[in-house]
């Protein structure tokens, strides 16, 4: 397949080691400012994915992310933040990285080169047609990710991808391709930079919009967040004070009894 691998094209800058610190940082920031604009161009594709996800989630479906290296870690990061932020069970959004959990902290040699392993990893979670699989790979050529997407598609599972190379094999494999063209990296080929930033933005958009659409946010508040520390208890209490017009002490007591802002609000309404 002939396509231009943008993530490997030469940086717009050279002689980086000769730049003073401020000039170096200003140029990195100049490149970073291009990322949000590139993400804006793929919002129609993100919209399609979120709407399909919402339909499946309301029927009990799940969201899976697969990736290698930085891309895999970003998928795991997004998945791990869903339970505390939105009160969803851990198994509803799942991040899987090539090489297993050890690869979250340390690179696992050749883990991304096995096109069969992703499907084996997914089968451990009993993935079904009610679920959605999103493959994340800046290059769009990672065998682990492409293999997982192809097997999922063959088994009737909706597939999508997040990549930084339009026209790559991954975009051809996925039913809903999200290809964010951020241009060359500041350090040539270092996709942990702009490519990784764009992936994080897209993941934020997917999971946040999904949680809003399935009712895990009310107004603009995280009404189902886990009350796992004093800061979050205080935040939830203040939400109730604002929403219900009651005292802080009454709101805190109500929250601790019912366990979430959502359930405390519902209980108060029927009191």
Secondary structure, 3 states (H helix, E strand, C coil): CCCCCHHHCCCCCCCHHHCCHHHHHHHHHHHHHHHHHHHHCCHHHHHHHHHHHHHHHCCCCCEEEEECHHHHHHHHHHHHHHHHHHCCCHHHEEEEECCCHHHHCCCCCCHHHCCCHHHHHHHCCCCCCCCEEEEECCCCCCHHHHHHHHHHHHCCCEEEEEECCCCCHHHHHCCEEEECCCCCCCCCCCCCCHHHHHHHHHHHHHHHHHHHHCCCCECCECCCCCCCCHHHHHHHHHHHHHHHCCCHHHHHHHHHHHCCHHHHHHHHHCC
